[in-house]
Amino acid sequence: MKVVCPVCNRLFEAECTPYRQSHQEILYYFDTEICMLAFLKEPERFVYKCRKEET
């Protein structure tokens, strides 16, 4: 399954990364440990990119 890292906006295979974190009942995948650590430090800075836009 292809996913996008919410920190660096890079497309990658979710099965290829050990970096995952649940936040507000949503599982996020990260392509590097650095991205995961940045997310853990300030999750609200990155989750807005992942929310659906309501029209």
mmCIF file of the C-alpha atoms, coordinates in Angstrom:
data_MODEL
# 
_entry.id   MODEL 
# 
loop_
_atom_site.group_PDB 
_atom_site.id 
_atom_site.type_symbol 
_atom_site.label_atom_id 
_atom_site.label_alt_id 
_atom_site.label_comp_id 
_atom_site.label_asym_id 
_atom_site.label_entity_id 
_atom_site.label_seq_id 
_atom_site.pdbx_PDB_ins_code 
_atom_site.Cartn_x 
_atom_site.Cartn_y 
_atom_site.Cartn_z 
_atom_site.occupancy 
_atom_site.B_iso_or_equiv 
_atom_site.pdbx_formal_charge 
_atom_site.auth_seq_id 
_atom_site.auth_comp_id 
_atom_site.auth_asym_id 
_atom_site.auth_atom_id 
_atom_site.pdbx_PDB_model_num 
ATOM 1  C CA . MET A 1 1  ? 0.000   0.000  0.000  1.00 0.00 ? 1  MET A CA 1 
ATOM 2  C CA . LYS A 1 2  ? 1.378   3.390  -0.962 1.00 0.00 ? 2  LYS A CA 1 
ATOM 3  C CA . VAL A 1 3  ? 1.184   6.158  1.631  1.00 0.00 ? 3  VAL A CA 1 
ATOM 4  C CA . VAL A 1 4  ? 2.444   9.720  1.958  1.00 0.00 ? 4  VAL A CA 1 
ATOM 5  C CA . CYS A 1 5  ? 4.620   10.789 4.865  1.00 0.00 ? 5  CYS A CA 1 
ATOM 6  C CA . PRO A 1 6  ? 2.781   13.684 6.577  1.00 0.00 ? 6  PRO A CA 1 
ATOM 7  C CA . VAL A 1 7  ? 6.078   15.403 7.434  1.00 0.00 ? 7  VAL A CA 1 
ATOM 8  C CA . CYS A 1 8  ? 8.082   15.370 4.194  1.00 0.00 ? 8  CYS A CA 1 
ATOM 9  C CA . ASN A 1 9  ? 5.200   14.630 1.800  1.00 0.00 ? 9  ASN A CA 1 
ATOM 10 C CA . ARG A 1 10 ? 7.069   11.727 0.183  1.00 0.00 ? 10 ARG A CA 1 
ATOM 11 C CA . LEU A 1 11 ? 5.232   8.749  -1.358 1.00 0.00 ? 11 LEU A CA 1 
ATOM 12 C CA . PHE A 1 12 ? 6.462   5.313  -0.236 1.00 0.00 ? 12 PHE A CA 1 
ATOM 13 C CA . GLU A 1 13 ? 5.363   1.743  0.528  1.00 0.00 ? 13 GLU A CA 1 
ATOM 14 C CA . ALA A 1 14 ? 3.864   1.413  4.025  1.00 0.00 ? 14 ALA A CA 1 
ATOM 15 C CA . GLU A 1 15 ? 5.139   -2.173 4.299  1.00 0.00 ? 15 GLU A CA 1 
ATOM 16 C CA . CYS A 1 16 ? 8.732   -0.960 3.923  1.00 0.00 ? 16 CYS A CA 1 
ATOM 17 C CA . THR A 1 17 ? 8.847   1.236  7.027  1.00 0.00 ? 17 THR A CA 1 
ATOM 18 C CA . PRO A 1 18 ? 9.018   0.390  10.718 1.00 0.00 ? 18 PRO A CA 1 
ATOM 19 C CA . TYR A 1 19 ? 8.060   3.995  11.576 1.00 0.00 ? 19 TYR A CA 1 
ATOM 20 C CA . ARG A 1 20 ? 4.374   4.250  12.508 1.00 0.00 ? 20 ARG A CA 1 
ATOM 21 C CA . GLN A 1 21 ? 2.525   6.256  15.077 1.00 0.00 ? 21 GLN A CA 1 
ATOM 22 C CA . SER A 1 22 ? -1.102  6.450  16.089 1.00 0.00 ? 22 SER A CA 1 
ATOM 23 C CA . HIS A 1 23 ? -2.495  9.905  16.798 1.00 0.00 ? 23 HIS A CA 1 
ATOM 24 C CA . GLN A 1 24 ? -6.170  10.529 17.606 1.00 0.00 ? 24 GLN A CA 1 
ATOM 25 C CA . GLU A 1 25 ? -7.043  6.996  16.455 1.00 0.00 ? 25 GLU A CA 1 
ATOM 26 C CA . ILE A 1 26 ? -5.384  7.465  13.034 1.00 0.00 ? 26 ILE A CA 1 
ATOM 27 C CA . LEU A 1 27 ? -2.293  5.488  12.075 1.00 0.00 ? 27 LEU A CA 1 
ATOM 28 C CA . TYR A 1 28 ? 0.393   7.571  10.377 1.00 0.00 ? 28 TYR A CA 1 
ATOM 29 C CA . TYR A 1 29 ? 3.356   6.134  8.470  1.00 0.00 ? 29 TYR A CA 1 
ATOM 30 C CA . PHE A 1 30 ? 6.744   7.839  8.183  1.00 0.00 ? 30 PHE A CA 1 
ATOM 31 C CA . ASP A 1 31 ? 9.530   7.144  5.716  1.00 0.00 ? 31 ASP A CA 1 
ATOM 32 C CA . THR A 1 32 ? 12.320  7.998  8.187  1.00 0.00 ? 32 THR A CA 1 
ATOM 33 C CA . GLU A 1 33 ? 12.863  8.117  11.920 1.00 0.00 ? 33 GLU A CA 1 
ATOM 34 C CA . ILE A 1 34 ? 13.577  11.845 11.642 1.00 0.00 ? 34 ILE A CA 1 
ATOM 35 C CA . CYS A 1 35 ? 10.106  12.423 10.193 1.00 0.00 ? 35 CYS A CA 1 
ATOM 36 C CA . MET A 1 36 ? 8.481   10.372 12.953 1.00 0.00 ? 36 MET A CA 1 
ATOM 37 C CA . LEU A 1 37 ? 10.349  12.299 15.661 1.00 0.00 ? 37 LEU A CA 1 
ATOM 38 C CA . ALA A 1 38 ? 9.340   15.631 14.114 1.00 0.00 ? 38 ALA A CA 1 
ATOM 39 C CA . PHE A 1 39 ? 5.720   14.463 14.090 1.00 0.00 ? 39 PHE A CA 1 
ATOM 40 C CA . LEU A 1 40 ? 5.871   13.332 17.719 1.00 0.00 ? 40 LEU A CA 1 
ATOM 41 C CA . LYS A 1 41 ? 7.252   16.706 18.756 1.00 0.00 ? 41 LYS A CA 1 
ATOM 42 C CA . GLU A 1 42 ? 4.487   18.723 17.028 1.00 0.00 ? 42 GLU A CA 1 
ATOM 43 C CA . PRO A 1 43 ? 1.738   16.442 15.668 1.00 0.00 ? 43 PRO A CA 1 
ATOM 44 C CA . GLU A 1 44 ? -0.805  19.216 15.153 1.00 0.00 ? 44 GLU A CA 1 
ATOM 45 C CA . ARG A 1 45 ? 1.606   20.921 12.767 1.00 0.00 ? 45 ARG A CA 1 
ATOM 46 C CA . PHE A 1 46 ? 1.336   17.972 10.380 1.00 0.00 ? 46 PHE A CA 1 
ATOM 47 C CA . VAL A 1 47 ? -2.104  16.394 10.797 1.00 0.00 ? 47 VAL A CA 1 
ATOM 48 C CA . TYR A 1 48 ? -3.946  19.202 9.019  1.00 0.00 ? 48 TYR A CA 1 
ATOM 49 C CA . LYS A 1 49 ? -2.377  17.997 5.755  1.00 0.00 ? 49 LYS A CA 1 
ATOM 50 C CA . CYS A 1 50 ? -4.047  14.630 6.214  1.00 0.00 ? 50 CYS A CA 1 
ATOM 51 C CA . ARG A 1 51 ? -7.583  15.729 6.975  1.00 0.00 ? 51 ARG A CA 1 
ATOM 52 C CA . LYS A 1 52 ? -10.224 15.678 4.282  1.00 0.00 ? 52 LYS A CA 1 
ATOM 53 C CA . GLU A 1 53 ? -11.404 19.030 3.102  1.00 0.00 ? 53 GLU A CA 1 
ATOM 54 C CA . GLU A 1 54 ? -15.117 19.535 3.607  1.00 0.00 ? 54 GLU A CA 1 
ATOM 55 C CA . THR A 1 55 ? -16.963 21.182 0.760  1.00 0.00 ? 55 THR A CA 1 
# 
